[in-house]
Amino acid sequence: MKHLYLISGLGADERVFKNLDFGENDLKYIFWVDPRANEEIFSYCKRLSKQISKSEEIILIGVSFGGIVAIELSKIISVKK
């Protein structure tokens, strides 16, 4: 079983993925946190990365801005895809 971390776009939530079939994989959702004043995206993604267990094989899937965040997260933590 793979651990898929799903990241919605801004203004959306986990429901954006409801009609997609990910098989029997373990789905985990990254939830948005409030940004700090003048916070850069790298720092913001570092805070989001606390929602990810680093002890497992990680696959990130993002939609819209969530895709950009997935790319930034892959620079912070080791991911398979």
Biopython code that builds the backbone (N, CA, C, O; Angstrom):
import numpy as np
from Bio.PDB.StructureBuilder import StructureBuilder

atoms = [
    (1, "MET", "N", (0.842, -1.174, 0.000)),
    (1, "MET", "CA", (0.000, 0.000, 0.000)),
    (1, "MET", "C", (0.890, 1.242, 0.000)),
    (1, "MET", "O", (1.861, 1.336, 0.751)),
    (2, "LYS", "N", (0.531, 2.188, -0.863)),
    (2, "LYS", "CA", (1.276, 3.437, -0.950)),
    (2, "LYS", "C", (0.572, 4.517, -0.141)),
    (2, "LYS", "O", (-0.644, 4.480, 0.041)),
    (3, "HIS", "N", (1.346, 5.470, 0.337)),
    (3, "HIS", "CA", (0.809, 6.592, 1.110)),
    (3, "HIS", "C", (0.758, 7.814, 0.199)),
    (3, "HIS", "O", (1.791, 8.383, -0.154)),
    (4, "LEU", "N", (-0.451, 8.208, -0.174)),
    (4, "LEU", "CA", (-0.645, 9.345, -1.060)),
    (4, "LEU", "C", (-1.068, 10.555, -0.241)),
    (4, "LEU", "O", (-2.043, 10.500, 0.508)),
    (5, "TYR", "N", (-0.337, 11.637, -0.387)),
    (5, "TYR", "CA", (-0.685, 12.891, 0.274)),
    (5, "TYR", "C", (-1.312, 13.798, -0.774)),
    (5, "TYR", "O", (-0.680, 14.139, -1.774)),
    (6, "LEU", "N", (-2.558, 14.183, -0.537)),
    (6, "LEU", "CA", (-3.331, 14.953, -1.504)),
    (6, "LEU", "C", (-3.441, 16.401, -1.046)),
    (6, "LEU", "O", (-3.759, 16.684, 0.109)),
    (7, "ILE", "N", (-3.170, 17.318, -1.987)),
    (7, "ILE", "CA", (-3.168, 18.747, -1.673)),
    (7, "ILE", "C", (-4.123, 19.448, -2.632)),
    (7, "ILE", "O", (-3.882, 19.483, -3.838)),
    (8, "SER", "N", (-5.194, 19.998, -2.102)),
    (8, "SER", "CA", (-6.177, 20.704, -2.931)),
    (8, "SER", "C", (-5.639, 22.073, -3.328)),
    (8, "SER", "O", (-4.583, 22.502, -2.861)),
    (9, "GLY", "N", (-6.376, 22.743, -4.190)),
    (9, "GLY", "CA", (-6.043, 24.123, -4.528)),
    (9, "GLY", "C", (-6.554, 25.057, -3.442)),
    (9, "GLY", "O", (-7.303, 24.643, -2.557)),
    (10, "LEU", "N", (-6.149, 26.313, -3.513)),
    (10, "LEU", "CA", (-6.640, 27.303, -2.551)),
    (10, "LEU", "C", (-8.147, 27.465, -2.714)),
    (10, "LEU", "O", (-8.658, 27.447, -3.834)),
    (11, "GLY", "N", (-8.839, 27.621, -1.630)),
    (11, "GLY", "CA", (-10.291, 27.783, -1.672)),
    (11, "GLY", "C", (-11.021, 26.471, -1.856)),
    (11, "GLY", "O", (-12.243, 26.456, -2.000)),
    (12, "ALA", "N", (-10.290, 25.371, -1.853)),
    (12, "ALA", "CA", (-10.893, 24.042, -1.999)),
    (12, "ALA", "C", (-10.460, 23.188, -0.813)),
    (12, "ALA", "O", (-9.656, 23.613, 0.016)),
    (13, "ASP", "N", (-11.005, 21.982, -0.749)),
    (13, "ASP", "CA", (-10.609, 21.049, 0.303)),
    (13, "ASP", "C", (-10.568, 19.647, -0.279)),
    (13, "ASP", "O", (-10.558, 19.477, -1.498)),
    (14, "GLU", "N", (-10.543, 18.646, 0.584)),
    (14, "GLU", "CA", (-10.369, 17.260, 0.144)),
    (14, "GLU", "C", (-11.476, 16.767, -0.785)),
    (14, "GLU", "O", (-11.295, 15.755, -1.463)),
    (15, "ARG", "N", (-12.606, 17.450, -0.832)),
    (15, "ARG", "CA", (-13.705, 17.026, -1.711)),
    (15, "ARG", "C", (-13.337, 17.092, -3.186)),
    (15, "ARG", "O", (-13.981, 16.442, -4.010)),
    (16, "VAL", "N", (-12.321, 17.861, -3.531)),
    (16, "VAL", "CA", (-11.899, 17.961, -4.923)),
    (16, "VAL", "C", (-11.425, 16.598, -5.450)),
    (16, "VAL", "O", (-11.417, 16.381, -6.661)),
    (17, "PHE", "N", (-11.038, 15.697, -4.574)),
    (17, "PHE", "CA", (-10.533, 14.382, -4.954)),
    (17, "PHE", "C", (-11.595, 13.282, -4.885)),
    (17, "PHE", "O", (-11.292, 12.130, -5.199)),
    (18, "LYS", "N", (-12.820, 13.600, -4.486)),
    (18, "LYS", "CA", (-13.819, 12.579, -4.160)),
    (18, "LYS", "C", (-14.199, 11.674, -5.327)),
    (18, "LYS", "O", (-14.570, 10.523, -5.095)),
    (19, "ASN", "N", (-14.125, 12.140, -6.560)),
    (19, "ASN", "CA", (-14.519, 11.317, -7.701)),
    (19, "ASN", "C", (-13.349, 10.609, -8.369)),
    (19, "ASN", "O", (-13.516, 9.997, -9.424)),
    (20, "LEU", "N", (-12.184, 10.685, -7.776)),
    (20, "LEU", "CA", (-11.009, 10.013, -8.319)),
    (20, "LEU", "C", (-10.794, 8.687, -7.604)),
    (20, "LEU", "O", (-10.991, 8.580, -6.393)),
    (21, "ASP", "N", (-10.390, 7.682, -8.365)),
    (21, "ASP", "CA", (-10.150, 6.354, -7.799)),
    (21, "ASP", "C", (-8.650, 6.174, -7.582)),
    (21, "ASP", "O", (-7.886, 6.114, -8.545)),
    (22, "PHE", "N", (-8.237, 6.090, -6.350)),
    (22, "PHE", "CA", (-6.834, 5.894, -6.007)),
    (22, "PHE", "C", (-6.563, 4.451, -5.578)),
    (22, "PHE", "O", (-5.516, 4.155, -5.003)),
    (23, "GLY", "N", (-7.504, 3.565, -5.860)),
    (23, "GLY", "CA", (-7.328, 2.166, -5.500)),
    (23, "GLY", "C", (-7.321, 1.964, -3.999)),
    (23, "GLY", "O", (-8.008, 2.666, -3.257)),
    (24, "GLU", "N", (-6.543, 1.007, -3.571)),
    (24, "GLU", "CA", (-6.484, 0.643, -2.154)),
    (24, "GLU", "C", (-5.381, 1.386, -1.399)),
    (24, "GLU", "O", (-4.978, 0.964, -0.315)),
    (25, "ASN", "N", (-4.903, 2.467, -1.956)),
    (25, "ASN", "CA", (-3.820, 3.221, -1.321)),
    (25, "ASN", "C", (-4.312, 3.998, -0.106)),
    (25, "ASN", "O", (-5.500, 4.296, 0.023)),
    (26, "ASP", "N", (-3.384, 4.314, 0.771)),
    (26, "ASP", "CA", (-3.674, 5.080, 1.985)),
    (26, "ASP", "C", (-3.685, 6.567, 1.636)),
    (26, "ASP", "O", (-2.643, 7.143, 1.324)),
    (27, "LEU", "N", (-4.866, 7.187, 1.689)),
    (27, "LEU", "CA", (-5.001, 8.598, 1.340)),
    (27, "LEU", "C", (-4.887, 9.473, 2.579)),
    (27, "LEU", "O", (-5.524, 9.222, 3.602)),
    (28, "LYS", "N", (-4.068, 10.496, 2.462)),
    (28, "LYS", "CA", (-3.903, 11.459, 3.549)),
    (28, "LYS", "C", (-4.002, 12.846, 2.931)),
    (28, "LYS", "O", (-3.468, 13.095, 1.850)),
    (29, "TYR", "N", (-4.678, 13.732, 3.615)),
    (29, "TYR", "CA", (-4.900, 15.071, 3.086)),
    (29, "TYR", "C", (-4.035, 16.085, 3.824)),
    (29, "TYR", "O", (-3.894, 16.041, 5.046)),
    (30, "ILE", "N", (-3.463, 16.996, 3.051)),
    (30, "ILE", "CA", (-2.730, 18.120, 3.624)),
    (30, "ILE", "C", (-3.732, 19.264, 3.749)),
    (30, "ILE", "O", (-4.379, 19.640, 2.771)),
    (31, "PHE", "N", (-3.854, 19.807, 4.938)),
    (31, "PHE", "CA", (-4.800, 20.890, 5.176)),
    (31, "PHE", "C", (-4.060, 22.219, 5.238)),
    (31, "PHE", "O", (-2.982, 22.325, 5.822)),
    (32, "TRP", "N", (-4.660, 23.220, 4.626)),
    (32, "TRP", "CA", (-4.065, 24.555, 4.604)),
    (32, "TRP", "C", (-3.991, 25.137, 6.016)),
    (32, "TRP", "O", (-4.875, 24.920, 6.845)),
    (33, "VAL", "N", (-2.933, 25.866, 6.260)),
    (33, "VAL", "CA", (-2.785, 26.618, 7.506)),
    (33, "VAL", "C", (-2.736, 28.097, 7.130)),
    (33, "VAL", "O", (-2.395, 28.445, 5.999)),
    (34, "ASP", "N", (-3.069, 28.946, 8.061)),
    (34, "ASP", "CA", (-3.040, 30.382, 7.781)),
    (34, "ASP", "C", (-1.605, 30.844, 7.547)),
    (34, "ASP", "O", (-0.714, 30.540, 8.341)),
    (35, "PRO", "N", (-1.381, 31.581, 6.453)),
    (35, "PRO", "CA", (-0.030, 32.097, 6.214)),
    (35, "PRO", "C", (0.302, 33.224, 7.184)),
    (35, "PRO", "O", (-0.580, 33.932, 7.672)),
    (36, "ARG", "N", (1.571, 33.369, 7.446)),
    (36, "ARG", "CA", (2.045, 34.474, 8.280)),
    (36, "ARG", "C", (2.280, 35.697, 7.391)),
    (36, "ARG", "O", (2.463, 35.559, 6.182)),
    (37, "ALA", "N", (2.275, 36.857, 7.970)),
    (37, "ALA", "CA", (2.498, 38.088, 7.204)),
    (37, "ALA", "C", (3.834, 38.020, 6.465)),
    (37, "ALA", "O", (4.868, 37.725, 7.064)),
    (38, "ASN", "N", (3.805, 38.291, 5.179)),
    (38, "ASN", "CA", (5.001, 38.322, 4.320)),
    (38, "ASN", "C", (5.763, 36.997, 4.280)),
    (38, "ASN", "O", (6.963, 36.985, 4.010)),
    (39, "GLU", "N", (5.086, 35.896, 4.544)),
    (39, "GLU", "CA", (5.743, 34.582, 4.549)),
    (39, "GLU", "C", (6.013, 34.117, 3.121)),
    (39, "GLU", "O", (5.130, 34.176, 2.265)),
    (40, "GLU", "N", (7.215, 33.662, 2.873)),
    (40, "GLU", "CA", (7.573, 33.117, 1.566)),
    (40, "GLU", "C", (7.038, 31.699, 1.442)),
    (40, "GLU", "O", (6.806, 31.021, 2.442)),
    (41, "ILE", "N", (6.844, 31.256, 0.194)),
    (41, "ILE", "CA", (6.227, 29.948, -0.040)),
    (41, "ILE", "C", (7.067, 28.816, 0.558)),
    (41, "ILE", "O", (6.509, 27.841, 1.062)),
    (42, "PHE", "N", (8.392, 28.929, 0.509)),
    (42, "PHE", "CA", (9.238, 27.875, 1.069)),
    (42, "PHE", "C", (8.984, 27.710, 2.561)),
    (42, "PHE", "O", (8.850, 26.587, 3.048)),
    (43, "SER", "N", (8.917, 28.815, 3.286)),
    (43, "SER", "CA", (8.653, 28.755, 4.733)),
    (43, "SER", "C", (7.263, 28.203, 5.010)),
    (43, "SER", "O", (7.066, 27.425, 5.943)),
    (44, "TYR", "N", (6.310, 28.612, 4.196)),
    (44, "TYR", "CA", (4.941, 28.121, 4.357)),
    (44, "TYR", "C", (4.897, 26.604, 4.146)),
    (44, "TYR", "O", (4.265, 25.882, 4.917)),
    (45, "CYS", "N", (5.567, 26.132, 3.107)),
    (45, "CYS", "CA", (5.580, 24.694, 2.823)),
    (45, "CYS", "C", (6.319, 23.915, 3.904)),
    (45, "CYS", "O", (5.972, 22.770, 4.193)),
    (46, "LYS", "N", (7.321, 24.521, 4.493)),
    (46, "LYS", "CA", (8.007, 23.864, 5.613)),
    (46, "LYS", "C", (7.041, 23.607, 6.753)),
    (46, "LYS", "O", (7.089, 22.557, 7.394)),
    (47, "ARG", "N", (6.162, 24.567, 7.003)),
    (47, "ARG", "CA", (5.161, 24.376, 8.057)),
    (47, "ARG", "C", (4.149, 23.308, 7.649)),
    (47, "ARG", "O", (3.721, 22.510, 8.483)),
    (48, "LEU", "N", (3.765, 23.287, 6.373)),
    (48, "LEU", "CA", (2.837, 22.253, 5.905)),
    (48, "LEU", "C", (3.463, 20.861, 6.004)),
    (48, "LEU", "O", (2.758, 19.878, 6.236)),
    (49, "SER", "N", (4.767, 20.775, 5.831)),
    (49, "SER", "CA", (5.442, 19.471, 5.836)),
    (49, "SER", "C", (5.321, 18.752, 7.178)),
    (49, "SER", "O", (5.554, 17.545, 7.253)),
    (50, "LYS", "N", (4.963, 19.472, 8.229)),
    (50, "LYS", "CA", (4.776, 18.841, 9.542)),
    (50, "LYS", "C", (3.599, 17.873, 9.541)),
    (50, "LYS", "O", (3.477, 17.046, 10.445)),
    (51, "GLN", "N", (2.729, 17.968, 8.531)),
    (51, "GLN", "CA", (1.581, 17.069, 8.421)),
    (51, "GLN", "C", (1.949, 15.742, 7.750)),
    (51, "GLN", "O", (1.107, 14.852, 7.631)),
    (52, "ILE", "N", (3.202, 15.610, 7.312)),
    (52, "ILE", "CA", (3.637, 14.436, 6.558)),
    (52, "ILE", "C", (4.552, 13.581, 7.415)),
    (52, "ILE", "O", (5.511, 14.076, 8.006)),
    (53, "SER", "N", (4.246, 12.286, 7.475)),
    (53, "SER", "CA", (5.096, 11.342, 8.199)),
    (53, "SER", "C", (6.327, 11.052, 7.350)),
    (53, "SER", "O", (6.204, 10.559, 6.229)),
    (54, "LYS", "N", (7.497, 11.351, 7.868)),
    (54, "LYS", "CA", (8.734, 11.153, 7.104)),
    (54, "LYS", "C", (9.215, 9.701, 7.136)),
    (54, "LYS", "O", (10.217, 9.369, 6.503)),
    (55, "SER", "N", (8.516, 8.842, 7.863)),
    (55, "SER", "CA", (8.976, 7.460, 8.022)),
    (55, "SER", "C", (8.371, 6.515, 6.994)),
    (55, "SER", "O", (8.509, 5.298, 7.120)),
    (56, "GLU", "N", (7.710, 7.048, 5.988)),
    (56, "GLU", "CA", (7.082, 6.191, 4.984)),
    (56, "GLU", "C", (7.397, 6.710, 3.588)),
    (56, "GLU", "O", (7.851, 7.841, 3.412)),
    (57, "GLU", "N", (7.143, 5.851, 2.596)),
    (57, "GLU", "CA", (7.317, 6.256, 1.204)),
    (57, "GLU", "C", (6.223, 7.260, 0.849)),
    (57, "GLU", "O", (5.039, 6.981, 1.033)),
    (58, "ILE", "N", (6.614, 8.409, 0.349)),
    (58, "ILE", "CA", (5.675, 9.512, 0.158)),
    (58, "ILE", "C", (5.438, 9.784, -1.322)),
    (58, "ILE", "O", (6.381, 9.894, -2.106)),
    (59, "ILE", "N", (4.169, 9.892, -1.689)),
    (59, "ILE", "CA", (3.762, 10.330, -3.019)),
    (59, "ILE", "C", (2.861, 11.541, -2.823)),
    (59, "ILE", "O", (1.866, 11.473, -2.101)),
    (60, "LEU", "N", (3.215, 12.651, -3.470)),
    (60, "LEU", "CA", (2.442, 13.886, -3.359)),
    (60, "LEU", "C", (1.605, 14.089, -4.614)),
    (60, "LEU", "O", (2.089, 13.901, -5.730)),
    (61, "ILE", "N", (0.351, 14.473, -4.427)),
    (61, "ILE", "CA", (-0.539, 14.789, -5.543)),
    (61, "ILE", "C", (-1.199, 16.126, -5.227)),
    (61, "ILE", "O", (-1.866, 16.270, -4.202)),
    (62, "GLY", "N", (-1.012, 17.099, -6.111)),
    (62, "GLY", "CA", (-1.580, 18.414, -5.877)),
    (62, "GLY", "C", (-2.389, 18.909, -7.057)),
    (62, "GLY", "O", (-2.090, 18.585, -8.206)),
    (63, "VAL", "N", (-3.412, 19.693, -6.772)),
    (63, "VAL", "CA", (-4.264, 20.297, -7.787)),
    (63, "VAL", "C", (-4.077, 21.809, -7.721)),
    (63, "VAL", "O", (-4.137, 22.396, -6.641)),
    (64, "SER", "N", (-3.851, 22.438, -8.866)),
    (64, "SER", "CA", (-3.721, 23.887, -8.959)),
    (64, "SER", "C", (-2.595, 24.367, -8.026)),
    (64, "SER", "O", (-1.467, 23.887, -8.138)),
    (65, "PHE", "N", (-2.877, 25.290, -7.122)),
    (65, "PHE", "CA", (-1.836, 25.761, -6.209)),
    (65, "PHE", "C", (-1.285, 24.607, -5.373)),
    (65, "PHE", "O", (-0.128, 24.649, -4.953)),
    (66, "GLY", "N", (-2.091, 23.586, -5.130)),
    (66, "GLY", "CA", (-1.618, 22.401, -4.420)),
    (66, "GLY", "C", (-0.495, 21.701, -5.174)),
    (66, "GLY", "O", (0.373, 21.085, -4.557)),
    (67, "GLY", "N", (-0.502, 21.789, -6.505)),
    (67, "GLY", "CA", (0.583, 21.229, -7.308)),
    (67, "GLY", "C", (1.881, 21.990, -7.105)),
    (67, "GLY", "O", (2.955, 21.395, -7.028)),
    (68, "ILE", "N", (1.776, 23.303, -7.019)),
    (68, "ILE", "CA", (2.960, 24.127, -6.744)),
    (68, "ILE", "C", (3.510, 23.794, -5.362)),
    (68, "ILE", "O", (4.721, 23.681, -5.176)),
    (69, "VAL", "N", (2.618, 23.640, -4.404)),
    (69, "VAL", "CA", (3.029, 23.285, -3.044)),
    (69, "VAL", "C", (3.697, 21.908, -3.037)),
    (69, "VAL", "O", (4.686, 21.705, -2.334)),
    (70, "ALA", "N", (3.165, 20.961, -3.814)),
    (70, "ALA", "CA", (3.770, 19.624, -3.891)),
    (70, "ALA", "C", (5.210, 19.713, -4.393)),
    (70, "ALA", "O", (6.093, 19.025, -3.881)),
    (71, "ILE", "N", (5.442, 20.554, -5.385)),
    (71, "ILE", "CA", (6.803, 20.734, -5.902)),
    (71, "ILE", "C", (7.710, 21.319, -4.819)),
    (71, "ILE", "O", (8.835, 20.855, -4.634)),
    (72, "GLU", "N", (7.230, 22.325, -4.114)),
    (72, "GLU", "CA", (8.028, 22.927, -3.038)),
    (72, "GLU", "C", (8.286, 21.927, -1.908)),
    (72, "GLU", "O", (9.385, 21.883, -1.355)),
    (73, "LEU", "N", (7.278, 21.128, -1.570)),
    (73, "LEU", "CA", (7.455, 20.115, -0.520)),
    (73, "LEU", "C", (8.514, 19.094, -0.921)),
    (73, "LEU", "O", (9.262, 18.609, -0.072)),
    (74, "SER", "N", (8.582, 18.765, -2.217)),
    (74, "SER", "CA", (9.567, 17.780, -2.671)),
    (74, "SER", "C", (10.998, 18.297, -2.528)),
    (74, "SER", "O", (11.944, 17.511, -2.575)),
    (75, "LYS", "N", (11.164, 19.594, -2.356)),
    (75, "LYS", "CA", (12.486, 20.176, -2.106)),
    (75, "LYS", "C", (12.857, 20.110, -0.625)),
    (75, "LYS", "O", (14.022, 20.263, -0.257)),
    (76, "ILE", "N", (11.849, 19.881, 0.217)),
    (76, "ILE", "CA", (12.044, 19.887, 1.669)),
    (76, "ILE", "C", (12.171, 18.474, 2.224)),
    (76, "ILE", "O", (12.988, 18.215, 3.108)),
    (77, "ILE", "N", (11.351, 17.561, 1.695)),
    (77, "ILE", "CA", (11.341, 16.179, 2.180)),
    (77, "ILE", "C", (11.596, 15.221, 1.023)),
    (77, "ILE", "O", (11.396, 15.574, -0.140)),
    (78, "SER", "N", (12.029, 14.032, 1.340)),
    (78, "SER", "CA", (12.280, 13.016, 0.328)),
    (78, "SER", "C", (10.958, 12.375, -0.090)),
    (78, "SER", "O", (10.221, 11.852, 0.746)),
    (79, "VAL", "N", (10.665, 12.419, -1.383)),
    (79, "VAL", "CA", (9.423, 11.843, -1.898)),
    (79, "VAL", "C", (9.733, 10.860, -3.014)),
    (79, "VAL", "O", (10.765, 10.961, -3.678)),
    (80, "LYS", "N", (8.821, 9.898, -3.215)),
    (80, "LYS", "CA", (8.979, 8.960, -4.326)),
    (80, "LYS", "C", (8.541, 9.621, -5.621)),
    (80, "LYS", "O", (9.216, 9.526, -6.645)),
    (81, "LYS", "N", (7.394, 10.297, -5.558)),
    (81, "LYS", "CA", (6.840, 10.991, -6.739)),
    (81, "LYS", "C", (6.229, 12.286, -6.290)),
    (81, "LYS", "O", (5.703, 13.038, -7.111)),
]
sb = StructureBuilder()
sb.init_structure("model")
sb.init_model(0)
sb.init_chain("A")
sb.init_seg("    ")
for serial, (resi, resn, name, xyz) in enumerate(atoms, 1):
    if name == "N":
        sb.init_residue(resn, " ", resi, " ")
    sb.init_atom(name, np.array(xyz, "f"), 0.0, 1.0, " ", f" {name:<3s}", serial, name[0])
structure = sb.get_structure()
